[in-house]
């Protein structure tokens, strides 16, 4: 009996690849980036316009998946804070997309035109996240 169990265990180990050796699915490697922008006083409308009219299209052009954009409910914070989430196939893909975005002449033009009356953003926070095993969004 002991020999049979050992043989079965060996057969299972040989026929079952180790989890570490299995290729990861896209959902296993996808990362999300939470970005929070703090607008300069009086610049939120211009910042929202830049995202609406230019930035979102450029994100898509460079392989970034837009999950959504939000402003806080509190009126004073809504005039100061813009929050959004992007998704990428991997952290490496995120780095590549951001570099291509920053180098894009259309982005440089849109940024320059939107800031002709002053810089729109005073601070940006960025956090990369991976979904938990129980997250509905992966």
HUHU-V244028 format. One record per backbone hydrogen bond with DSSP energy under -1.0 kcal/mol. NH is the residue of the N-H (numbers start at 1). CO is the residue of the C=O. If there is no record, write none. Layout:
NH_CO ; NH_CO
This chain:
5_1 ; 6_2 ; 7_3 ; 8_4 ; 9_5 ; 10_6 ; 11_7 ; 12_8 ; 13_9 ; 14_10 ; 15_11 ; 16_12 ; 21_18 ; 29_25 ; 30_26 ; 31_88 ; 32_129 ; 33_86 ; 34_127 ; 35_84 ; 36_125 ; 37_82 ; 38_123 ; 39_80 ; 40_120 ; 43_40 ; 47_43 ; 48_44 ; 49_45 ; 50_46 ; 51_47 ; 52_48 ; 53_49 ; 54_50 ; 55_50 ; 56_51 ; 58_54 ; 59_55 ; 60_56 ; 61_57 ; 62_58 ; 63_60 ; 64_59 ; 65_87 ; 67_85 ; 68_85 ; 70_83 ; 78_74 ; 79_75 ; 80_77 ; 81_77 ; 82_37 ; 83_70 ; 84_35 ; 85_68 ; 86_33 ; 87_65 ; 88_31 ; 94_90 ; 95_91 ; 96_92 ; 97_93 ; 98_94 ; 99_95 ; 100_96 ; 101_97 ; 102_98 ; 103_99 ; 104_101 ; 108_104 ; 109_105 ; 110_106 ; 111_107 ; 112_108 ; 113_109 ; 114_110 ; 115_111 ; 116_113 ; 118_115 ; 122_38 ; 123_38 ; 125_36 ; 127_34 ; 129_32 ; 135_132
